[in-house]
Amino acid sequence: MNDSFIFKMRFLLRSRSVPVTFLRRFSYKDIKHATDGFSRVIGTSSHGASYKAREVQLLGRLHHRHIVALDGFSVGRKRFLVFENVENGSLKEHLNDPLKTPLDWRIRLKIVVGVAAALEYLHFFCDPPVYHVSISSSTIMLDENYNAKLSDVGLLGSGSSDHVMARRTSNCNAQVYGNIMYELGLLILELITGQSSDKTGTDLSQWIEESCFPTSIYNMIDPDLGNNYDSRELKGLLAVARFCIKSADEPNSFTPQIYRYLQKKVSIHMT
């Protein structure tokens, strides 16, 4: 069995009505062997542990360079989802582990644009649209070229039995929009400052909303960056972060505009 997979403890519920026919099936024995008795399972979904077969089909149809691909699922006594392997682990590891080589400025810019591109795809190019995604340094994986990949996509809150996908309506998605905007803003601030949003998220969001925050920008930059960054690009990223944080309660603009703005302001064009 090929070991190039991520194994996550996401249980698959049985469904007689909608068979999952286009994804690779693994036996429980295969999963256990490939993960050395589950010693190499990297985590669980923050949204919950249950998937129905239709939901797995929808997740399996997501194909984007900045989203971790679902490769298959296990069958038998216990069921799991099997995702592609992403060589460089999570963004959080690279920001917090002193033994990791610090990410340079260009890679950090590329990560932000990649995440925005993935959100644009999920919200405006998927049918049905996918709004339930967790954005944080721990759910963003980095491939061998340090391209960002979202790894936690598609579920509602823990324990929910509702559909995993939501239609694009203002009533049901306003809060979801706001949460994603806020998370994207925090991610940008984490990349700029090197501070974990898990511990200082509120402080970072308060800082970016202060009227005097421009005077303290250079004191907040991640020391690992030194002076190796472009001031114009830094200000562009901060403008996006500030917009995301301030728009969280009343999201009136979303990822297409943010994605285009990022491309323009930081001079990165994804191909």
Secondary structure as UniProt FT lines:
FT   STRAND          5..8
FT   STRAND          11..12
FT   STRAND          24..27
FT   HELIX           28..34
FT   TURN            35..40
FT   TURN            46..47
FT   STRAND          50..51
FT   HELIX           53..60
FT   TURN            65..66
FT   STRAND          70..75
FT   STRAND          81..84
FT   TURN            87..88
FT   HELIX           91..96
FT   TURN            98..99
FT   HELIX           105..124
FT   TURN            137..139
FT   STRAND          140..142
FT   TURN            144..145
FT   STRAND          148..150
FT   TURN            158..159
FT   HELIX           170..193
FT   HELIX           197..209
FT   TURN            211..212
FT   HELIX           213..216
FT   HELIX           217..220
FT   HELIX           223..225
FT   TURN            226..227
FT   HELIX           231..246
FT   HELIX           255..266
//
